């Protein structure tokens, strides 16, 4: 079974911007390295990542998954293979963030929410330090003080500057990030 890598980033991200280019690189590298891509399925960095994924010579139908915020699958960008309409609006961000690994490209408040969810869900995280937005602020940091993986002392939001570097980090660590969030334990 192919592992799924999410790309989270700006909802508005015009072609030719650094964030668009980095999202495109990330999407292409995800498929080049034999994974599937998951994202919010709409425009901006999501569309750029999907377009990049389609440009990979390893691309196969079904490799690009869009977790759509509305009930309308036709709102997915033209590069999405599997549109999953949730009707959850911004609450679908936690589903996007539940992938095997998450790459953060720039982003605003929605991207920050996805990153916070990915951290809480114990997902492997990589963020572009050279993008405009939240990824540059998160790259190389711990989102909070919890010890997510005692056996991985270097656990952090791993910084990267290219799509290929992001996937090299994922390839290096993905087999170690295997614990899944099992719910918030009772405090009584």
Residue pairs with C-beta under 8 A, 6 or more apart in sequence:
2 34
2 35
2 36
2 63
3 35
3 36
3 100
3 101
3 174
4 35
4 36
4 37
4 38
4 65
4 99
4 100
5 30
5 35
5 36
5 37
5 38
5 99
5 100
5 101
5 102
5 103
5 170
6 37
6 38
6 39
6 96
6 97
6 99
6 101
6 102
6 103
6 114
6 118
7 23
7 26
7 27
7 30
7 37
7 38
7 39
7 45
7 46
7 49
7 102
7 103
7 105
8 39
8 40
8 45
8 93
8 96
8 97
8 102
8 103
8 104
8 105
8 107
8 110
8 111
8 114
8 115
8 118
9 19
9 23
9 44
9 45
9 46
9 48
9 49
9 104
9 105
9 106
9 107
9 111
9 131
9 133
9 135
10 19
10 44
10 45
10 105
10 106
10 107
10 108
10 111
10 133
11 40
11 42
11 43
11 44
11 45
11 46
11 108
11 110
12 43
12 44
13 19
13 20
13 23
13 43
13 44
13 45
13 47
13 48
13 106
14 20
15 48
17 132
18 106
18 130
18 131
18 132
19 45
19 48
19 105
19 106
19 107
19 128
19 131
19 132
19 133
20 44
20 45
20 48
21 48
22 105
22 106
22 128
22 130
22 131
22 162
22 163
23 44
23 45
23 46
23 48
23 49
23 52
23 105
23 106
24 48
24 49
24 51
24 52
24 55
24 163
25 52
25 162
25 163
25 164
25 166
26 49
26 52
26 103
26 105
26 128
26 163
26 166
26 167
27 37
27 48
27 49
27 50
27 51
27 52
27 53
27 54
27 55
27 56
27 163
28 52
28 53
28 55
28 56
28 163
29 52
29 163
29 164
29 166
29 167
30 36
30 37
30 49
30 53
30 56
30 103
30 163
30 167
31 37
31 53
31 56
31 58
31 59
31 63
32 56
32 57
32 58
32 167
33 167
33 170
33 171
34 58
35 100
35 170
36 62
36 63
36 64
36 65
37 49
37 50
37 53
37 63
37 64
37 65
38 65
38 66
38 67
38 96
38 99
39 45
39 46
39 49
39 50
39 65
39 66
39 67
39 96
40 46
40 66
40 67
40 68
40 69
40 92
40 93
40 96
40 110
41 50
41 65
41 66
41 67
41 68
41 75
41 76
41 77
41 80
41 83
41 84
42 66
42 68
42 69
42 75
42 76
42 77
43 77
45 105
45 106
45 107
46 66
46 77
47 77
47 79
49 105
50 64
50 66
50 77
50 79
50 80
51 79
52 163
53 59
53 63
53 64
53 79
54 64
54 79
61 81
62 81
62 82
63 81
64 79
64 80
64 81
64 82
65 80
65 81
65 82
65 84
66 76
66 77
66 80
66 82
66 83
66 84
67 84
67 86
67 92
67 95
67 96
68 75
68 76
68 83
68 84
68 85
68 86
68 92
69 75
69 86
69 87
69 88
69 89
69 90
69 92
70 85
70 86
70 87
70 89
71 85
71 86
71 87
72 85
73 83
73 84
73 85
74 83
75 85
76 83
86 92
86 95
88 95
90 110
90 113
93 110
93 113
93 114
93 117
94 114
94 117
94 121
96 114
97 114
97 115
97 117
97 118
97 121
97 123
98 117
98 118
98 121
98 123
99 118
99 123
100 123
100 124
100 174
100 177
101 123
101 124
101 125
101 126
101 170
101 174
101 177
102 114
102 115
102 118
102 123
102 124
102 125
102 126
103 125
103 126
103 127
103 128
103 166
103 170
104 111
104 114
104 115
104 125
104 126
104 127
104 128
104 134
104 135
104 138
104 139
104 157
105 111
105 127
105 128
105 131
105 133
105 135
106 128
106 131
106 132
106 133
106 134
106 135
106 136
107 114
107 115
107 131
107 133
107 134
107 135
108 133
108 134
111 133
111 134
111 135
112 134
115 125
115 127
115 134
115 135
115 138
115 143
115 157
116 143
118 125
119 125
119 143
119 144
119 148
119 157
120 181
121 180
121 181
122 148
122 149
122 177
122 179
122 180
122 181
123 177
124 158
124 170
124 173
124 174
124 176
124 177
125 138
125 156
125 157
125 158
126 157
126 158
126 159
126 160
126 166
126 169
126 170
127 134
127 135
127 136
127 138
127 139
127 140
127 157
127 158
127 159
127 160
128 135
128 136
128 139
128 159
128 160
128 161
128 166
129 135
129 136
129 139
129 140
129 159
129 160
129 161
130 136
130 161
138 157
139 157
139 158
139 159
139 160
140 156
140 157
140 158
140 159
141 156
141 157
142 155
142 156
142 157
143 157
147 155
148 155
148 179
149 155
149 176
149 177
149 179
151 176
152 173
152 176
152 177
158 169
158 173
160 166
160 169
